Amino acid sequence: MRRLRRSRKLHWLEAGLAAGLSAIVIFLLLTGMAYMTWFERRVIGRLQVRLGPNRVGVGGLLQPLADAVKLFFKEDIRPTQADWLLFPLAPAISLFAALAAFAVIPLGPIVNVAGVSVPGGVANLSVGLLYLVGVSSLGVYGLVLGGWASGSKYSLIGGLRAAAQVVSYELILGMALVSVAIVAGTLSLEGIVGNQANHLPYFILQPLAFLLYLVAAVAETNRAPFDLPEADTELVAGYHTEYGGMRFAMFFIAEYVNVITVSALAATMFFAGWSGPALPGPHWLFIKMLAFLFLFVWLRATLPRLRYDQLMRLCWLVLLPLALVNLLVTAIVVTALG
Amino acid sequence: MANEFGGLLRGLWTTLKHAARPAVTLNYPEQKRQLPANFRGRHRLYRHENGLERCIGCELCAGACPSQAILVEPAENDPEHPVSPGERYAKRYEINMIRCIFCGFCEEACPVDAIKLGAEYELADYDRASFVYTKEMLLEPEKYAPRRQLHLDVDVPRPEYTPGGKALGDLYGTYQPIRGSDEGVGGRGE
């Protein structure tokens, strides 16, 4: 009885800790996402021999704030053809999935505070990888439902494209991550980081999986050159054509948070995450993420959008066989070495 | 496949190389683009060296104007105190800058080179009435040009049109950007 009471007390403590940590992480994600837009616009400006936004605040640093204020005060428009329930719900689903997925990314080592082990991220799940892949794929419901519920042909086509694309590339993403999980022998992201810190970062052991992951990650987040669901030139704005104000902003935030999440996951799975020499945990993760975020922007500034058939061919005829072979070889080698 | 991958890397290298170039963007209100010497902006009326107005009130500019923006009301010169060297002078000379299309036909039509299109182009204002430029405003751009903007860098010195034979640049000083921007001076050698 006494033991039970003690463990219940511990539960409450852990729940409070998790709530506090999630609040901090969500705040960081939203701020980070806002500055990701600034970073992207400035970097893409430089790559296109422009300056980018530099008017609001020093070097344009207050631009995200100005954008947020503008979007917040925009009129709340709901098209007459739109579904009354799913139209406002869809962006919320996208945003929820995007924010929830980041929970298992370890930001630093597990520390013990007064007998309670505080995880480096919000949660240290033994099946963290599985959770992340699962939750992040929930996000596509937001895009599909948003596209359907808008009652517009452009939105619908955008939503359908999102469904086909995300489902296809999820396969590649999953298989690339499974290869790493086989090598690591664990699905816990904390464990995967620990393994890499002790031995080699997995981009050396799994170079093909890393490349496959990168391509799939760009496609998963609907970013150029795989931005077919939004495809401004064909679909106006795809699934979020009919959305404005904060509802549009929620889709937008979700997209950028997803970009941050896949960058953090790339750093965690292939580049030993938060571990690194000299600097404490979160700094290394931040530096590694920044490199991937730059890559995302760089790709967007360079590559033209793929055609739909090219997108599907690349996935099913090139990446999927490569991913399968990589998975098979990895599994055989790991089994052979015991 | 290898070929396509190489193409991808080449493309990425190309965009990265471009990042090293100075941006073509000018921070507009602080930095201004150099205008071509024959830029057609806000009109100016000119005087002879002895101070007499060049305009003789012939109304050819008004006739040439395709948008009928120019109003000239001529009057006989008083022989004792002539305003212009000819028989007549412009008692009223007004250009409606809302109508003007900056085609420059007025300066081509003028037989005495009294009117030229200057380099000022920031002509925005708050009410319609203030777009009707009177003779005084056109004769003294340095005083009446909106917000005191004068683009003397593009003014090709035409001593014959300025009082005392001085180039406009000598009269008003050379044009300087208001302040440098934090981005450094943009633009590549106009």
Interface residues (C-beta under 8 A of the other chain):
Chain A: G45 R46 L47 Q48 V49 R50 L51 N54 V58 G59 W298 L299 A301 T302 L303 V318
Chain B: M1 L8 G11 L12 T14 T15 L16 H18 A19 R21 P22 A23 V24 T25 N27 D182 E183 G186
